[in-house]
Amino acid sequence: MIAKNQKGSGSKNFTIVCGENIGLTPVLGWNSWNCWGLSVSDEKVKASAKVMFEKLADHGWSYINIDDGWEDKRNGEGEILPNKKFPDMKGLSDYVHALGLKIGIYSSPGTLTCGGYAASYQHEEQDARTYAQWGIDYLKYDWCSYSQVAPPNPSLEDYKKPYFVMRQALNKNNRDIIFSLCQYGMGDVWKWGAEVGGNSWRTTGDISDNWGSLSSIGFSQDKSSAFSKPGHFNDPDMLIVGKVGWGPGLHDTRLTPDEQYTHISLWSLLSAPLLIGCDLSQSDDFTLNLLSNDEVLAIDQDALGKQARKMLEKDNWQIWVKDLDDGTKAIGIFNLGDKAGRETFHFSEIQLPEHLKIRDVWRQKDLGIFSSSFSGPIPSHGVLLLKVKTVL
Ligand code: GAL
């Protein structure tokens, strides 16, 4: 594809893949939970959708996902009804689709969701039909009260069962619906999430907006790396940048700017779904810039769908390396320590060849050709995100 205007021209290769496997690259979207929690409403969803359309859609962002808090009771026929904060679910879905975006919803396999609302147990087919009628494109499916349905020490089959049931129910409708498993990694879900038809699966408990939570979740993802592939991704939970709050009152994320660069860099190296957790209608320029660096997003969206491996851990430093589709590699050098420092790494330590052409991805700047080693200053809790190409 070539585009031209008076400022010049640019070209990009597009690959079109058809078939049963959907969601070939990790979802780029927004989810209501980390900002609004159970206080989510139709207006709040529309406000973030509008900003995604205006400011982020051109960078590939496309899903607007409603988390827990939309449900009411079932009617006489057993159909799930939205509560009064969502007066017209089909209308909301039409609004989101008219912006060129997609819409997601949330439920649980037990009788109740984690927020205490009606969930899908024994209503799976009915709910899947309702979602399809509303035009839903994505379902996040939790665990919550399913522990009262499953036996006390669930076997692997018990863990898989509710997800099989719902995937099959979704498949009965003529609609592509992304299926996002949210059972916090139980039974090593990364080993079987794809088998039950999951497009992504949470590998951890809930994240919160502080360095302890971010770093303990983000840097412990090596275990699941072999299982990431197109259409099936590990999910270390949603983003905690911008204004978050898990309820009606929001606050600025407690992460420092450098911790936020680490967050987006690491999640991109992990091929994680990127689900923005802040109120987009209150987002500042820093947050929007963080979410619209195309070279960073391209690492997350790389067609190979591989997850980075932790190749080096030394003192407070970690180096993660991700193979990319064009034969280059993305590298994150992370300073987990409390002080700024300079890390020199030898290419042989992370199994790279002698001569490398190196690009700084956040700054979108070529740094030159380096032989044997590279050294860069990195702030406390910060990152250098590089793209490297072998020079023969
Ligand atoms: C949790 C889940 C959160 C959110 C919440 C809703 O189990 O991990 O991401 O969906 O339920 O009640």
Residues whose N, C-alpha, C, O or C-beta is under 5 A from the ligand:
A	BS01	GAL	W33 D67 D68 C114 G115 D142 D206
